[in-house]
Structures are given as C-alpha cells and as structure tokens.
Amino acid sequence: MVEVTREAFKKRLQEDITPLDVVAGILYYFGEGATFPTDYQKLHESFYAERANSLVQEFKFKESGPYPYSELLESVFARIAISGLLGCKNPDYSKYTVSSAQLKKIETSALKKFSQDKKEELRELSQRIRTRLK
C-alpha cells in the first residue's frame, strides 16, 4: 500500500486540473463584471451542449428529466459560490456576478494550472457557454 504524504496530496491538488478549475476558468473568461442567470436549467443545458469538449467530459448528464442534469456541475457551482469565486449580489438572486477580485482569485489559483493551449481552448469554450446563457 502506498502512503500519500500530506505534502504530496497538497501538491497534487495544486497541479491537477479538476472540474472546479474548469468552471472557474470558464468564469474567468466571462470577464470582469459579467453577469449570468442563476437558472440551473440554463446552466446545465449550456454545459450539456459542450459535453463533447474534452474540458467538460467529466460532467456526466442524466437525460431522463425535464432537462439534462449533472450532479457534478451542480456541486461545482455550489462550491464555487461558497468559496467566493462567484457572487450573487442582486436583490432577487437571479444573476451570478464575477468581480475583479474574484477574477484575481481564479487567475492565481485555477487558471495557472492550464497550459497556454488549454487556456485558449477554455476561452473559446467560455465564449460559447456565455452566449448560451444570455
């Protein structure tokens, strides 16, 4: 049995690209001041439309309900909101917001894990998802 040290585990978390990193990167390329609906159906459908993209293939969707649904995507959005990488400051909580401070956090954590080629792919993916969310 291989023993994993705390330091090795921490290093792996800092290097491995997770689904949270992918979503955070997508939000980064939405840009400062971006807003988009908190409508989970729209969010799930927007990511579902990109399911063939290698960056989002970890998100598995159930197609038996009223719209394609990914438990992982739901969990990632909840974790991103709780961690402060996404805001919801409007009075009726109908829109998410991305501030400059949140972009900086994403840039110094999740985004640095991606190669330049992957960042470009992420930027293009982000634009397509952002268009679907409007």
N, C-alpha and C positions, 0 to 999 in steps of 0.2 A: 504494500500500500504506500502511495506517495504522500508525503506530508507537505502541505502547502503552507508556507510561512505567511504571516500577516503582511509582510512587506511585498512578497511575490504576488499575493492576491491584490493588494492595493495597486501595484504596478500594472497588473493585467487589466484592472478596471480603468486605469488611466490611458491604456493603449487600445484596448478592444473597442470596436465600434458597436454600440448597442442600438436597439430600436429607439430608445430615448434620444440618443445622439443624432439619429437620422431626423427625427421630428424636430428637434431643436435646430438642426441645420436648415431644415426647410423653413422654419420660422425666421431664422436669421436672414434668409434671402427674401423674405416678405418685405423687409426693410423697416427702418425706424418710423414709428407712428402708425404702422399698419394695424388695421382692424379687420376682423372677420367674424362671422356669426358663430355663436356657441351652439348652433343647431347641430346636434350629433349626427343626424341623418345626413346632412350635407358633408360633414367631415368624413364620415365613413364612406360615402359614395365617391368623394373626391379621391381618397386614397385607394379605394377599390378599383377605380378606373386606371390606376397606375400599378396594379398588382403584378404585372409582368416585369416591371423595373426591378433590377437586382437590389436596389437600395431598400425597397419596401417588401421584398419577398417573405420576410419573417412574419409579416402581418397576415395571418390566415383569417379568411372571412367565412362566416356562416351565411348561406344564401337562402335559408328557409324562412326568414322573417319578412317583414314589410320592406326592409332594405338590407343590403349587405352589412354585416356587423362583425367587427373584430374586437374580441375581448382585450387583446394586447394593445390595440390602438386606444381604446377607452382608458386602460390603465396608464398608458404613457401620458396621455393628455392630463389625467388627474395628477400624476407625479410631477409633470412639468409645471402645472398651476401651483401645486403645493410648494414646490422648490423655488418659486418666484421667477421662473423663466418666462412666464406668461401672466398677463394681468387681465382683470375683468372689472374695470372701474366705473363703468357706466351704470346709471341708476337701476336699470332693469336686468342687468347681467346678460344682455342679449348679444354682446360682442366681446370677443377677446381683443386685447391690445398688446402691442410689442413696443416697449420703450427703449430709449438709447441705453439705459443702464442694463436692461435685460439682454440687449444685443451684445453688450460688452461681456456679460457673464457667459453667454453662449460662445462668443469668439474665443475666450480664454479657457473654456472647458471642452465642450463637444466639438467645435469646429476644427480645433487644432489636430484632431485625430485623423482627419481626412487628407488624402493626397490632393495635389492641385487638380488632377484629372477628376477625382471624385467630387471635389468642390464644384467644379464646372457642371458635372452631372447633377449634383444636388441643386445648384442654382437653376438649371433648366427644369428640373422636376418641381421645384418650388414655384416657379412661374406658372406651370401648368395647373398645379393644385390651387394656387392663389386665384387664377382665372375661374376655376370651377366654383370657388367659394363666394364669388361676388354675386 
